Amino acid sequence: MIERHRVTTAFELPGHRIERSFGVARGIVVRSRSIVGSLGASLQTIFGGNISLYTSLCERTRQDAYERMLAQAADLGANSIIGMRYDATEIARGITEVLCYGTAVHATVLD
């Protein structure tokens, strides 16, 4: 598995030389809200502020997409990811796709 300090949103990895690019690695997750979760979140909106049920769902979804991206990059032979990004799209009412992607690379430490 790729170590977390080898993933960056930058297009270079400080202290490392990019030796090889394997192309885009991605992790995609499609989630929907449950009826129970939607009801709980609706109650939270009455009082305003952070809607913790949705925050928790979003965090889990992003984490799952991130982990899938790391796995795909490792399967390609990469040891690092540069240019990592997230994207989200509502596919249908209550159904959201979260995509985590970046360039899978093999990087070596500079001498």
SULFEN-V843839 format. One record per residue. N is the residue number from 1. RES is the residue in one small letter. BURIAL is # if it has 9 or more other ideal C-beta (glycine too) atoms within 8 Angstrom, else .. Layout:
# SULFEN-V843839
N RES BURIAL
N RES BURIAL
This chain:
# SULFEN-V843839
1 m .
2 i #
3 e .
4 r .
5 h .
6 r #
7 v #
8 t #
9 t .
10 a .
11 f .
12 e .
13 l #
14 p .
15 g .
16 h #
17 r .
18 i #
19 e .
20 r .
21 s .
22 f #
23 g .
24 v .
25 a #
26 r #
27 g #
28 i #
29 v #
30 v #
31 r #
32 s .
33 r #
34 s .
35 i .
36 v .
37 g #
38 s #
39 l .
40 g #
41 a #
42 s .
43 l .
44 q #
45 t .
46 i .
47 f .
48 g .
49 g .
50 n .
51 i #
52 s .
53 l #
54 y #
55 t #
56 s .
57 l #
58 c #
59 e .
60 r .
61 t #
62 r #
63 q .
64 d #
65 a #
66 y #
67 e #
68 r #
69 m #
70 l #
71 a #
72 q #
73 a #
74 a #
75 d .
76 l #
77 g .
78 a #
79 n .
80 s #
81 i #
82 i #
83 g #
84 m #
85 r .
86 y .
87 d .
88 a .
89 t .
90 e .
91 i .
92 a .
93 r .
94 g .
95 i #
96 t #
97 e #
98 v #
99 l #
100 c #
101 y #
102 g #
103 t #
104 a #
105 v #
106 h #
107 a #
108 t .
109 v .
110 l .
111 d .
